[in-house]
């Protein structure tokens, strides 16, 4: 699932610069059809990030 894929990717992200790169790549690979879809994806990444702390 997308959630699992994001979680696995975020496990490899160790710093803010990589997170910014991840977001740029995510935008390219998961190009949203609506702005709300991008917003949801960004929120999902923010929700998963604390799980790695």
C-alpha positions as CSV (number, residue, x, y, z in Angstrom):
1,X,0.0,0.0,0.0
2,X,1.0,3.6,-0.3
3,X,1.1,3.9,3.5
4,X,3.5,1.0,3.8
5,X,5.7,2.3,1.0
6,X,5.9,5.7,2.7
7,X,6.7,4.2,6.0
8,X,9.5,2.1,4.5
9,X,10.9,5.2,2.7
10,X,10.7,7.3,5.8
11,X,12.6,4.7,7.8
12,X,15.5,5.5,5.5
13,X,15.3,9.2,6.0
14,X,17.7,10.4,8.7
15,X,17.7,14.2,8.3
16,X,15.7,17.2,7.2
17,X,17.5,17.5,3.9
18,X,16.6,14.0,2.9
19,X,13.0,14.7,4.0
20,X,12.9,17.6,1.6
21,X,14.3,15.5,-1.2
22,X,11.8,12.8,-0.4
23,X,8.9,15.3,-0.7
24,X,10.2,16.5,-4.0
25,X,10.5,12.9,-5.3
26,X,7.1,12.0,-3.8
27,X,5.5,15.0,-5.7
28,X,7.0,13.7,-9.0
29,X,6.1,10.0,-8.5
30,X,2.7,10.5,-6.9
31,X,1.6,13.5,-9.0
32,X,-1.7,14.5,-7.4
33,X,-4.7,15.1,-9.6
34,X,-6.1,17.5,-7.0
35,X,-4.3,19.9,-4.5
36,X,-6.2,18.0,-1.7
37,X,-4.4,14.8,-2.7
38,X,-1.0,16.4,-2.3
39,X,-2.1,18.0,1.0
40,X,-3.1,14.5,2.2
41,X,0.2,13.0,1.2
42,X,2.1,15.7,3.0
43,X,0.0,15.2,6.1
44,X,0.6,11.5,5.9
45,X,4.3,12.0,5.8
46,X,4.1,14.3,8.8
47,X,2.1,11.7,10.7
48,X,4.6,8.9,10.0
49,X,7.7,10.9,10.8
50,X,7.3,10.8,14.6
51,X,7.0,7.0,14.5
52,X,10.7,6.9,13.6
53,X,11.8,8.8,16.7
